[in-house]
């Protein structure tokens, strides 16, 4: 993913996906494998102070609704 891509972040408390973020950066190893990602809140442009494991950040799903209980 490129910087600025709209993403969802996995909530560490309940495992749900939260929207409203963009990809800010990625850290890679010598082989180019992604080790961590940083994200920015789209609402105010604040970069979150934590690094996320790559599996906890995904491209935002279009048309996805948070109605898993229906």
C-alpha positions, 0 to 999 in steps of 0.5 A, a space after each residue: 500500500 502507498 502512503 495516504 491509502 485509506 485504511 482500517 485498523 484492528 481494535 486491540 480490545 475487541 478485534 473489530 476494525 475501525 475506519 477513518 485512518 490513512 497509511 502514514 508509513 511502513 518499516 521493512 527488513 532487508 528483504 522488503 518484508 513489512 514489519 510495522 505500519 503507522 497510521 494517521 487519523 483522517 479526521 484531524 491528521 494526527 499520526 498515532 504514536 504506535 506502530 501496528 503489526 501489518 495484519 492489523 492494518 488493512 485497506 478500507 473496504 468500500 461499502 462495508 458496514 459494521 453490522 456483523 450482528 445482523 
